[in-house]
Amino acid sequence: METSTKEHSQAPPKLDPAIAEGKFFAAIGYISILCFVPLFLKRDNKFAQFHGRQALILFVLEVAAAMLFIVPFVGEVIFRLAWLVFGICSLAGIIKVLMNEYWEMPVIYQISSKVTL
């Protein structure tokens, strides 16, 4: 009996040039104040701008939560909870960027789609 092994060589799907070019900037944009990096350095990149806008909304919400920290007890609880939620959202955003996806974060995307820079 003759066994032949056929290798099915499948070429990886072509990566959109906008994603390839903006991936690094989109990923670092989810790190707090670095949200301005993709917004200003990659103005012509759709992928970086999409994620940069969502990162900007997360950053604004983080700043708002930080301002609540001065309120005794309740502010501290809200700040810590918000820090956890926004941290998870940022991590999920970075993962989606690394997976080459345009991911619409619940609630955040609806706000960010209205932002014009």
Secondary structure in CASP SS format (residue, H / E / C, confidence):
PFRMAT SS
TARGET T0000
AUTHOR 0000-0000-0000
METHOD secondary structure of the structure
MODEL  1
M C 1.00
E C 1.00
T C 1.00
S C 1.00
T C 1.00
K C 1.00
E C 1.00
H C 1.00
S C 1.00
Q C 1.00
A C 1.00
P C 1.00
P C 1.00
K C 1.00
L C 1.00
D C 1.00
P H 1.00
A H 1.00
I H 1.00
A H 1.00
E H 1.00
G H 1.00
K H 1.00
F H 1.00
F H 1.00
A H 1.00
A H 1.00
I H 1.00
G C 1.00
Y C 1.00
I C 1.00
S H 1.00
I H 1.00
L H 1.00
C H 1.00
F H 1.00
V H 1.00
P H 1.00
L H 1.00
F H 1.00
L H 1.00
K C 1.00
R C 1.00
D C 1.00
N C 1.00
K H 1.00
F H 1.00
A H 1.00
Q H 1.00
F H 1.00
H H 1.00
G H 1.00
R H 1.00
Q H 1.00
A H 1.00
L H 1.00
I H 1.00
L H 1.00
F H 1.00
V H 1.00
L H 1.00
E H 1.00
V H 1.00
A H 1.00
A H 1.00
A H 1.00
M H 1.00
L H 1.00
F C 1.00
I C 1.00
V C 1.00
P C 1.00
F C 1.00
V H 1.00
G H 1.00
E H 1.00
V H 1.00
I H 1.00
F H 1.00
R H 1.00
L H 1.00
A H 1.00
W H 1.00
L H 1.00
V H 1.00
F H 1.00
G H 1.00
I H 1.00
C H 1.00
S H 1.00
L H 1.00
A H 1.00
G H 1.00
I H 1.00
I H 1.00
K H 1.00
V H 1.00
L H 1.00
M C 1.00
N C 1.00
E C 1.00
Y C 1.00
W C 1.00
E C 1.00
M C 1.00
P C 1.00
V C 1.00
I H 1.00
Y H 1.00
Q H 1.00
I H 1.00
S H 1.00
S C 1.00
K C 1.00
V C 1.00
T C 1.00
L C 1.00
END
